[in-house]
Amino acid sequence: MSFVKRSVSLKGHRTSIALEPEFWQVLDAIAQSEQRSLAGLIELIDSTREPDQPLSSAARVHALRHVLKAKSEA
């Protein structure tokens, strides 16, 4: 399984997130549809996740929920 690592700044600190390319594809599409930057989307995900939930996990769940919601609305 290959991961793609991207770096973003969160609250003034650089952090890296490693996700599968398919998750990045969904997150990029979400950011574009919401007219925000990918960094802005990651900041939103970071601010709404549980304190003990890893950011990469929260990003995957966010992407999955988005896909499931879109599927149920189709």
Contacts in CASP RR format, 6 or more apart in sequence:
PFRMAT RR
TARGET T0000
AUTHOR 0000-0000-0000
METHOD contacts of the structure
MODEL  1
MSFVKRSVSLKGHRTSIALEPEFWQVLDAIAQSEQRSLAGLIELIDSTRE
PDQPLSSAARVHALRHVLKAKSEA
1 20 0 8 1.000
2 20 0 8 1.000
2 21 0 8 1.000
3 18 0 8 1.000
3 19 0 8 1.000
3 20 0 8 1.000
4 18 0 8 1.000
4 19 0 8 1.000
4 20 0 8 1.000
4 21 0 8 1.000
4 24 0 8 1.000
5 16 0 8 1.000
5 17 0 8 1.000
5 18 0 8 1.000
6 16 0 8 1.000
6 17 0 8 1.000
6 19 0 8 1.000
6 24 0 8 1.000
6 38 0 8 1.000
7 14 0 8 1.000
7 15 0 8 1.000
7 16 0 8 1.000
7 17 0 8 1.000
8 14 0 8 1.000
8 15 0 8 1.000
8 16 0 8 1.000
8 17 0 8 1.000
8 38 0 8 1.000
8 39 0 8 1.000
8 42 0 8 1.000
8 43 0 8 1.000
9 15 0 8 1.000
9 39 0 8 1.000
10 42 0 8 1.000
10 43 0 8 1.000
10 46 0 8 1.000
15 55 0 8 1.000
17 42 0 8 1.000
17 55 0 8 1.000
17 56 0 8 1.000
17 59 0 8 1.000
18 56 0 8 1.000
19 27 0 8 1.000
19 56 0 8 1.000
19 59 0 8 1.000
19 60 0 8 1.000
23 59 0 8 1.000
23 60 0 8 1.000
23 63 0 8 1.000
26 63 0 8 1.000
26 66 0 8 1.000
26 67 0 8 1.000
27 38 0 8 1.000
27 41 0 8 1.000
27 42 0 8 1.000
27 59 0 8 1.000
27 62 0 8 1.000
27 63 0 8 1.000
28 38 0 8 1.000
30 41 0 8 1.000
30 62 0 8 1.000
30 63 0 8 1.000
30 66 0 8 1.000
31 37 0 8 1.000
31 38 0 8 1.000
31 40 0 8 1.000
31 41 0 8 1.000
34 41 0 8 1.000
36 44 0 8 1.000
42 55 0 8 1.000
42 59 0 8 1.000
45 55 0 8 1.000
45 58 0 8 1.000
45 59 0 8 1.000
45 62 0 8 1.000
46 55 0 8 1.000
46 58 0 8 1.000
48 58 0 8 1.000
49 55 0 8 1.000
49 58 0 8 1.000
50 58 0 8 1.000
END
